[in-house]
Amino acid sequence: MSYKFLVVGAGLSGLSNAFFIKQLYPKAKITIIESSNRIGGIIKTRKENQFIFEEGPRSIKLGKYNRPLFYMIDKIGLYPEFVTSIQQPYNYFYWNGALKSVPSQMNLKTISRFIKDNGKDELFNLIKAYPKILFNKIESDNLGEYLDEILGKELTKKYAETVFYGLFGESVYRLSKNMCFQKVYMSSYDEVQLKKDLIYDAEFEQMRKKILNKANSYRFSYGLDSLPKRILRYLQDNTKEKDFEIHLNTRGKEIDIEQKQLIIENENKEIKKIEYDYIFLNVPSSEIVSMIENSNLNHIKDDLKKIKNNSMITRNICWDQKILPSDFRGLGYLINPNQNQNILGMLADSLQFPMQYPKDSTNLTVMTQKDVNDDQILKELSSHLGINVQDPKMIIKNDWIQSFIEFQPGYFEKMQKIEKELENKKIIIGGNHYTMVIPELVYLSYSKMKQLYV
């Protein structure tokens, strides 16, 4: 049977939906709708003056959820472009006017540095907390309450608030333990089964082991946006023209649930109806509410309206010379929200991936929630790093408005209820409602397709 699949949103979540539709339903009709003029969503790469600026995610971190993403990279032929990071021995966080080190590589030198920066007692307290993580049975979904029990209030305030505020832009006392710490949305990941279902080609497997074996994270030679671009090219090259369409600058206006149609509007205000057997919604909850506004799904609309989103501003800042202190050897640093700074954190891109930047240059990514002027950012950088930061060659600013979900306690349970009811109406919520981490996002896109296939 030939199904008609409609994918709304051409970010990585939507494109991954389309890729796995093609794998599981080779004869399916696939239509992608994207409201902006580009694909990739938050993956956004800019190349200028021999610099590669990653304006969204900086790299892909290796971990335990890699297989569906690797399978996709294998099939679209992107693996010859792997570029691996140079792992640094430390990460840093800003506390009481100074950068404090945390080991990213565990050895005598890095542990000694941690004790020097933070004290022996804190090391012992963090070590003592580890068994509590394994055996604690706290039922509260409030991450802050959970960490208070594990770490104690002082360590939660100093360490956990720094890390989770940097990752999610919100206090641990407003975040879900299930979503942000335990990642319950990934509980169905089964590596044994995935090895049977998603088999790598021999050439890819050989190159993966050779290049990524000791890596911490990776990019691609021409930037992370090579991933969505190559997925799209794969779909176009391996699908008959009549069975694949993508419409940019086109928004979904209204879903007719009974007729299984989506009313769309393009940039010329032209209206069209597209029929579907299944529709995948990889767009913010506010857009889903708008598309089902005229339906009788009032309780779902009300629940979706309660989902809150945070904004972030990123700046890619580059210099033609090295500006970091010689003893700065880390991925970057995060800033505790109680330190009254505008900067949330900084990532030292040119330390991680020096091969992607001109020799002896520096490229940093700085994150803020408030929109302050560039001079204030440079002043804070100077203070944090203990140097006089010179005027940069270039600053590229990107406003990510309402782009990051605030995963409040109870979020997962509410989304599961919404998903279950919408699935009965052939409406599938995209993985972007659970994570922005690239390997996790691709897995969720695969698992949603696999559930339909079974």
C-alpha positions as CSV (number, residue, x, y, z in Angstrom):
1,M,0.0,0.0,0.0
2,S,1.3,3.5,-0.9
3,Y,0.8,6.0,2.0
4,K,0.7,9.8,1.8
5,F,2.9,11.3,4.5
6,L,2.9,15.1,5.2
7,V,5.7,16.5,7.3
8,V,5.4,20.0,8.7
9,G,8.7,21.6,9.5
10,A,12.0,21.0,7.6
11,G,14.3,21.1,10.6
12,L,16.3,18.0,11.5
13,S,13.3,16.4,13.2
14,G,11.1,16.7,10.1
15,L,13.8,15.7,7.6
16,S,14.6,12.7,9.8
17,N,10.9,11.8,9.6
18,A,11.1,12.0,5.9
19,F,14.3,9.9,5.7
20,F,12.9,7.1,7.7
21,I,9.6,7.2,5.9
22,K,11.7,6.6,2.7
23,Q,13.5,3.7,4.4
24,L,10.3,1.9,5.7
25,Y,7.8,2.9,3.0
26,P,9.9,3.2,-0.2
27,K,6.7,3.8,-2.3
28,A,5.2,6.5,-0.1
29,K,4.3,10.0,-1.2
30,I,6.2,12.5,1.0
31,T,5.4,16.2,1.2
32,I,7.4,18.6,3.4
33,I,6.1,22.0,4.4
34,E,8.5,24.7,5.8
35,S,7.4,28.2,6.8
36,S,10.9,29.7,6.4
37,N,13.1,30.1,3.3
38,R,15.6,27.4,4.5
39,I,15.8,23.9,5.8
40,G,17.7,22.8,8.9
41,G,15.8,24.5,11.7
42,I,18.2,25.4,14.5
43,I,21.1,23.9,12.5
44,K,22.5,27.0,10.8
45,T,26.1,27.3,9.4
46,R,27.6,30.4,8.0
47,K,31.0,30.5,6.2
48,E,32.9,33.8,5.9
49,N,36.5,34.9,5.8
50,Q,37.7,31.2,6.2
51,F,35.7,30.9,9.4
52,I,32.9,28.4,9.9
53,F,30.3,29.9,12.2
54,E,27.9,27.4,13.7
55,E,25.0,29.6,14.8
56,G,22.9,26.8,16.3
57,P,24.4,23.6,17.7
58,R,28.2,23.7,17.7
59,S,28.9,20.0,17.2
60,I,27.4,16.5,17.7
61,K,28.5,14.9,20.9
62,L,29.2,11.2,20.9
63,G,27.2,9.1,23.4
64,K,25.0,6.1,23.7
65,Y,22.2,7.1,21.3
66,N,24.1,7.2,18.0
67,R,22.9,4.4,15.9
68,P,20.0,5.9,13.9
69,L,22.0,9.1,13.2
70,F,25.0,7.0,12.1
71,Y,22.8,4.9,9.9
72,M,21.5,8.1,8.3
73,I,25.0,9.5,7.8
74,D,26.0,6.2,6.3
75,K,23.1,6.1,3.8
76,I,23.4,9.8,2.7
77,G,27.2,9.4,2.2
78,L,28.2,12.2,4.6
79,Y,30.8,10.2,6.6
80,P,33.9,11.1,4.5
81,E,33.4,14.6,5.9
82,F,33.8,13.7,9.6
83,V,35.8,16.3,11.5
84,T,36.6,15.3,15.1
85,S,37.1,17.6,18.1
86,I,40.3,17.9,20.2
87,Q,39.3,17.0,23.7
88,Q,40.3,19.5,26.3
89,P,41.2,18.5,29.9
90,Y,38.8,20.9,31.6
91,N,35.5,22.6,31.6
92,Y,35.0,25.8,33.6
93,F,32.3,27.6,35.5
94,Y,32.2,31.2,36.7
95,W,31.7,31.6,40.5
96,N,32.5,34.4,42.8
97,G,34.4,36.4,40.3
98,A,36.6,33.7,38.9
99,L,36.6,30.7,36.5
100,K,36.7,27.4,38.4
101,S,37.8,24.2,36.7
102,V,35.9,20.9,36.5
103,P,37.8,17.9,34.9
104,S,36.6,16.6,31.6
105,Q,39.5,14.1,31.7
106,M,40.1,12.4,35.0
107,N,43.7,12.2,36.0
108,L,45.9,13.4,38.9
109,K,46.6,16.8,37.3
110,T,42.9,17.7,36.6
111,I,41.7,16.4,40.0
112,S,44.4,18.4,41.7
113,R,43.4,21.5,39.8
114,F,39.8,21.0,40.9
115,I,40.8,20.7,44.5
116,K,42.9,23.9,44.2
117,D,40.0,25.8,42.6
118,N,37.1,24.4,44.7
119,G,38.5,22.7,47.8
120,K,39.0,19.1,48.9
121,D,35.6,19.0,50.8
122,E,33.6,19.7,47.7
123,L,35.4,16.9,45.8
124,F,34.5,14.5,48.6
125,N,30.9,15.7,48.8
126,L,30.5,15.2,45.0
127,I,31.9,11.7,45.3
128,K,29.6,10.9,48.2
129,A,26.6,12.0,46.1
130,Y,27.2,9.6,43.3
131,P,25.7,6.4,45.0
132,K,22.6,8.5,45.9
133,I,22.0,9.0,42.1
134,L,22.0,5.3,41.6
135,F,19.7,4.3,44.5
136,N,17.6,7.3,45.3
137,K,13.8,6.7,44.8
138,I,12.6,10.3,45.1
139,E,9.3,10.5,43.2
140,S,9.1,14.3,42.7
141,D,9.6,15.4,39.1
142,N,11.0,18.7,40.2
143,L,14.7,18.6,39.3
144,G,15.7,21.1,42.0
145,E,14.0,19.1,44.8
146,Y,15.6,15.9,43.5
147,L,19.1,17.4,43.4
148,D,18.7,19.0,46.8
149,E,18.3,15.5,48.2
150,I,21.2,14.1,46.2
151,L,23.8,17.0,46.5
152,G,22.4,19.2,49.2
153,K,21.3,22.8,48.7
154,E,24.8,24.3,48.5
155,L,26.2,22.0,45.8
156,T,22.9,22.3,43.9
157,K,23.1,26.0,43.9
158,K,26.7,26.1,42.9
159,Y,27.0,23.3,40.4
160,A,23.6,22.1,39.2
161,E,22.2,25.6,38.7
162,T,25.2,26.5,36.6
163,V,25.0,23.4,34.4
164,F,21.2,23.3,33.9
165,Y,20.7,27.0,33.5
166,G,23.4,26.9,30.8
167,L,21.7,24.0,29.0
168,F,18.0,25.0,29.4
169,G,18.0,28.7,30.4
170,E,16.0,28.0,33.5
171,S,16.5,27.2,37.2
172,V,16.5,23.6,38.3
173,Y,13.6,24.3,40.5
174,R,11.5,25.0,37.4
175,L,12.7,22.0,35.4
176,S,11.5,18.4,35.0
177,K,13.8,15.7,36.4
178,N,12.3,13.2,33.9
179,M,13.1,15.4,30.9
180,C,16.3,17.1,31.8
181,F,18.1,14.6,33.9
182,Q,16.7,11.1,33.4
183,K,15.7,11.6,29.8
184,V,12.7,9.2,30.1
185,Y,11.8,10.0,26.5
186,M,14.8,7.9,25.4
187,S,13.8,4.9,27.6
188,S,12.7,2.8,24.5
189,Y,16.2,3.0,23.0
190,D,17.4,-0.6,22.5
191,E,20.9,-0.9,21.0
192,V,20.6,-4.6,20.5
193,Q,17.4,-4.3,18.5
194,L,18.7,-1.3,16.6
195,K,21.8,-3.3,15.5
196,K,19.4,-5.8,13.8
197,D,17.2,-3.1,12.2
198,L,19.8,-0.5,11.2
199,I,22.8,-2.2,9.6
200,Y,25.8,-0.1,8.6
201,D,27.7,-0.6,5.4
202,A,31.2,-2.0,5.8
203,E,33.0,1.0,4.5
204,F,31.1,3.3,6.9
205,E,31.8,1.0,9.8
206,Q,35.5,0.9,9.1
207,M,35.7,4.7,8.8
208,R,33.6,5.3,11.9
209,K,35.8,3.2,14.0
210,K,39.0,4.7,12.6
211,I,38.0,8.4,12.9
212,L,35.5,8.6,15.8
213,N,37.0,5.9,18.0
214,K,38.6,8.3,20.6
215,A,36.6,11.4,19.7
216,N,34.4,13.3,22.1
217,S,32.3,15.1,19.4
218,Y,32.4,15.8,15.7
219,R,31.3,18.1,12.9
220,F,31.4,18.0,9.1
221,S,34.0,19.5,6.8
222,Y,31.6,22.2,5.4
223,G,29.6,22.7,8.6
224,L,26.8,21.0,10.5
225,D,24.2,22.2,7.9
226,S,25.7,19.6,5.6
227,L,23.5,17.1,7.5
228,P,20.1,18.6,6.6
229,K,21.2,19.5,3.1
230,R,22.4,16.0,2.3
231,I,19.3,14.4,3.8
232,L,17.2,16.5,1.4
233,R,19.5,15.7,-1.6
234,Y,19.2,12.0,-0.7
235,L,15.4,12.2,-0.7
236,Q,15.4,14.1,-4.0
237,D,17.8,11.7,-5.6
238,N,16.1,8.5,-4.4
239,T,12.4,9.3,-4.8
240,K,10.4,9.7,-8.0
241,E,9.5,13.4,-8.7
242,K,5.8,12.7,-8.3
243,D,6.4,11.1,-4.9
244,F,8.4,13.9,-3.2
245,E,7.7,17.6,-2.8
246,I,9.1,20.3,-0.5
247,H,7.5,23.7,-0.2
248,L,9.5,26.5,1.5
249,N,8.0,29.8,2.6
250,T,4.8,27.9,3.1
251,R,2.9,27.6,6.4
252,G,0.2,25.2,7.6
253,K,-2.9,27.2,8.3
254,E,-5.5,24.6,9.4
255,I,-5.8,20.8,9.7
256,D,-9.1,19.3,8.6
257,I,-9.0,16.3,10.9
258,E,-12.1,14.6,9.4
259,Q,-11.0,15.0,5.8
260,K,-7.3,14.4,6.7
261,Q,-6.2,17.5,4.8
262,L,-3.9,20.4,5.6
263,I,-4.7,23.8,4.3
264,I,-1.4,25.6,3.4
265,E,-0.6,29.2,2.4
266,N,2.6,30.1,0.5
267,E,4.4,33.5,0.3
268,N,2.1,34.7,-2.5
269,K,-0.9,34.1,-0.2
270,E,-2.0,31.2,-2.4
271,I,-4.1,28.6,-0.6
272,K,-4.0,24.9,-1.3
273,K,-5.2,21.7,0.4
274,I,-2.9,18.7,0.8
275,E,-4.3,15.3,1.7
276,Y,-2.4,12.9,4.0
277,D,-2.7,9.5,5.7
278,Y,-0.3,10.7,8.4
279,I,0.8,14.2,9.3
280,F,4.0,14.8,11.4
281,L,4.1,18.2,13.2
282,N,7.7,19.3,13.8
283,V,6.8,22.9,14.7
284,P,6.4,24.8,18.0
285,S,3.3,24.1,20.1
286,S,1.9,27.6,19.3
287,E,1.8,26.7,15.6
288,I,0.1,23.4,16.3
289,V,-2.6,25.3,18.3
290,S,-3.1,27.6,15.3
291,M,-3.5,24.6,13.0
292,I,-6.1,22.8,15.2
293,E,-7.9,26.0,16.3
294,N,-11.1,25.2,14.5
295,S,-11.2,21.6,15.8
296,N,-13.0,20.3,18.9
297,L,-9.8,19.4,20.6
298,N,-10.2,22.1,23.2
299,H,-8.3,20.3,26.1
300,I,-5.4,19.6,23.8
301,K,-5.3,23.2,22.7
302,D,-5.4,24.3,26.3
303,D,-2.5,22.0,27.3
304,L,-0.4,23.1,24.3
305,K,-0.9,26.7,25.1
306,K,0.5,26.1,28.6
307,I,3.9,25.1,27.1
308,K,6.4,27.9,27.7
309,N,9.4,28.6,25.5
310,N,12.7,30.5,26.3
311,S,14.7,32.6,24.0
312,M,18.5,32.9,23.6
313,I,20.9,35.1,21.7
314,T,24.1,33.7,20.3
315,R,27.1,35.6,19.1
316,N,29.9,34.1,17.0
317,I,32.9,36.3,17.7
318,C,36.2,35.9,15.8
319,W,39.7,37.3,15.9
320,D,42.7,36.9,13.6
321,Q,44.9,36.1,16.5
322,K,44.9,34.0,19.6
323,I,43.2,35.8,22.5
324,L,42.6,33.1,25.1
325,P,45.0,32.8,28.0
326,S,47.6,30.1,27.5
327,D,46.4,28.1,30.4
328,F,42.7,28.1,29.2
329,R,42.2,24.5,28.1
330,G,38.5,23.8,28.1
331,L,35.4,23.4,26.0
332,G,34.3,26.8,27.4
333,Y,32.6,27.9,30.5
334,L,29.1,28.3,32.0
335,I,28.0,31.1,34.4
336,N,25.9,30.5,37.5
337,P,22.7,32.6,37.2
338,N,23.2,34.0,40.7
339,Q,26.4,35.8,39.5
340,N,24.7,38.8,38.0
341,Q,26.3,38.4,34.6
342,N,24.7,38.9,31.1
343,I,26.6,36.1,29.6
344,L,25.2,32.6,30.1
345,G,28.2,30.8,28.8
346,M,31.0,30.7,26.2
347,L,32.2,28.0,23.9
348,A,35.8,28.0,22.6
349,D,35.0,26.6,19.1
350,S,38.6,27.2,17.7
351,L,40.1,25.1,20.6
352,Q,37.8,22.2,19.9
353,F,38.0,22.3,16.1
354,P,41.2,24.3,15.2
355,M,41.3,22.7,11.8
356,Q,38.2,24.6,10.7
357,Y,39.6,28.0,11.4
358,P,42.5,30.1,10.1
359,K,45.8,29.4,11.8
360,D,46.3,31.2,15.1
361,S,42.8,32.6,15.0
362,T,40.1,32.5,17.7
363,N,36.4,31.8,17.4
364,L,34.1,31.9,20.4
365,T,30.4,31.5,20.8
366,V,28.8,33.5,23.5
367,M,25.2,32.9,24.8
368,T,23.0,35.4,26.5
369,Q,19.3,35.7,27.3
370,K,19.1,39.5,27.4
371,D,19.9,41.6,24.4
372,V,22.9,43.8,25.5
373,N,25.4,45.7,23.4
374,D,28.5,44.1,22.0
375,D,30.8,46.2,24.1
376,Q,29.2,44.9,27.3
377,I,29.8,41.3,26.1
378,L,33.5,42.0,25.4
379,K,33.8,43.7,28.8
380,E,32.5,40.6,30.5
381,L,34.7,38.3,28.5
382,S,37.7,40.3,29.5
383,S,36.7,40.1,33.2
384,H,36.0,36.3,33.0
385,L,39.2,35.5,31.2
386,G,41.4,37.9,33.1
387,I,42.7,39.6,29.9
388,N,42.0,42.7,27.9
389,V,39.9,41.3,25.0
390,Q,40.8,43.2,21.8
391,D,38.2,44.4,19.3
392,P,37.2,41.4,17.2
393,K,37.3,41.0,13.4
394,M,33.6,40.0,13.3
395,I,30.6,39.4,15.4
396,I,27.6,37.5,14.1
397,K,24.5,37.7,16.2
398,N,21.5,35.4,16.1
399,D,18.3,35.8,18.0
400,W,16.6,32.5,18.8
401,I,13.2,33.8,19.8
402,Q,11.0,31.4,21.8
403,S,13.0,28.5,20.4
404,F,13.7,26.4,23.4
405,I,11.0,24.6,25.4
406,E,10.9,25.1,29.2
407,F,10.5,21.5,30.4
408,Q,8.5,22.1,33.5
409,P,7.7,19.3,36.0
410,G,5.0,17.0,34.6
411,Y,5.9,17.9,31.0
412,F,6.5,14.4,29.8
413,E,3.3,13.0,31.2
414,K,1.3,15.8,29.6
415,M,2.9,15.4,26.2
416,Q,2.3,11.6,26.3
417,K,-1.4,12.2,26.8
418,I,-1.5,14.7,24.0
419,E,0.4,12.4,21.7
420,K,-1.8,9.4,22.4
421,E,-5.0,11.3,21.5
422,L,-3.6,12.9,18.4
423,E,-2.1,9.7,17.1
424,N,-5.7,8.3,17.0
425,K,-6.3,11.0,14.5
426,K,-3.2,10.2,12.5
427,I,-1.4,13.3,13.8
428,I,2.2,12.6,15.1
429,I,4.0,15.1,17.3
430,G,7.7,15.5,16.3
431,G,10.7,14.7,18.4
432,N,11.6,18.4,18.7
433,H,9.0,18.6,21.5
434,Y,11.3,16.5,23.7
435,T,14.9,17.3,22.8
436,M,17.2,19.5,20.7
437,V,20.2,17.0,21.0
438,I,20.9,15.8,17.5
439,P,21.3,12.0,18.1
440,E,18.3,11.9,20.4
441,L,16.2,13.9,17.9
442,V,17.0,11.5,15.0
443,Y,16.3,8.5,17.2
444,L,12.8,9.9,18.2
445,S,12.1,10.5,14.5
446,Y,13.0,6.9,13.7
447,S,11.1,5.4,16.6
448,K,7.9,7.3,15.7
449,M,8.1,5.9,12.2
450,K,9.0,2.4,13.4
451,Q,5.9,2.3,15.7
452,L,3.7,3.1,12.6
453,Y,5.5,0.4,10.6
454,V,5.0,-2.3,13.2
